[in-house]
């Protein structure tokens, strides 16, 4: 008699989290429920409740999963280059941060919905999301610091302010893309224009 196949719990959680992301990206967060996610994932409601005891936990799990996938896509963009420069790192961030395809669109839809809920939900606002925001800022800031060490940053640029303003600009442009005020191409063009002004002429 064949033994039953052991359950990969991480795989199950990922399957359910991915289903939430698809529902949220396609129908909006208001359409997300434990039941709708179960139907999308093709599993029972009881199974979803086994891994995630509340919609809040489910949302956090999905956002962590999307963050991991986003970081992996960022790394893949850079791995395609022989010797990525600091500017390449920042440009890859722009292409991932702004919704330019299905995965980045889903990430933005879920993360912005999370932020909206956190405004009125103290428990959600306190969720650190595994330090994702801090790690993102650290990566961007380190790219600016390296560019500065190489003499590529324009004189007078405040690297901390530049880091925060680039992240904020991408967030705003992402909203404009999702609601149809900008195309992804135009949003990337605007972000690159802003980034160009931080670098010295001829050092892009």
Order of alpha helices (4+ residues) and beta strands (2+ residues): alpha-alpha-alpha-alpha-alpha-alpha-alpha-alpha-alpha-alpha
